[in-house]
Amino acid sequence: MDNITRQILELLEDNAKLAPEEIAVMLDIDVAEVQGIIRELEDKKAILSYMTLINWEKVGEEKVSALIEVRITPQRDVGFDAVAERIYRFPEVRSMRLMSGTYDLAVFLEGRSMKEVSHFVSTKLATIEGVVSTTTHFVLKTYKQDGVIMEDGEEDRRLMISP
């Protein structure tokens, strides 16, 4: 990957709202070049999605997040992939990763209540063939997500100067 492509990816990763025109100015290159690089990255699935990170509590919405540790039995010829695919296809699953250590999959979900998350785990997740065990951890508070501090407790200490 060339340096310009890397810089474009880093800028978009930090702020998906940046327009190609803004990126072109920041990198001192032609807008058409930026648009072409972005289109190529989207076509080859290097750029998968443009996301907005929302603090739902700030708009009065309560969501429950949980990390579910899942132990599974790998299947012949496909390993963990077949069971993993069955799990990540559920709309409740926000993110999922294959892990090393005491469990195999880290499944991150969201629901409207602890009861809804518990119901999902007990009726959908734990009943999948190949799932050996699950351990549910409810998120109590998010301090930082995807590199963004959710609530910066640091007060602005600059002095206001009025004319």
C-alpha positions, 0 to 999 in steps of 0.5 A: 500500500502506498503512503497516500492510500494509507493517509486517506484510510487513516483520515477516514478512520478518524473522521468518516465525514471527511469529503474527498475535497477536504482530504485532497486539500489536507494531502495536497493532491487532486480530488479525482485521485482521492475519489479514485482511491476511495472507490478502489478501496470500497470495491475491494472491500478494504473500506467496509462501512462508514460509521457514526459513533453515538452516545445513546444515553445523551439522547435519552435512549438506554441500551444494554451491551454485553460481552458473551464469552463463547466456547465452541467445538470446532467442526471438521474441515471448517474449524470455528468458522461454521459456528461463528457464521451462525452466530454473527448473522444474528442482528443482535450481534454487534461485533464478534472475534475469534480469541485465544485463551480460555474461550473461543469467541468474544461476542458483543451484543446490544439489546433494550434490556438485560432480560432481552440479552439474557433471552437471546443468550439462553434461547438462540446462542446457547442452543446452537450445535457446537456451542459448549458454554457461554459466560455473559458480562454486562457492560456497566459503563463505557469510558472509551469506544473505538478511540473516542472518549465517551465522556470527557470529565476534563473541564475547559480551564481556558479563561474567557476573554471578552472585548 
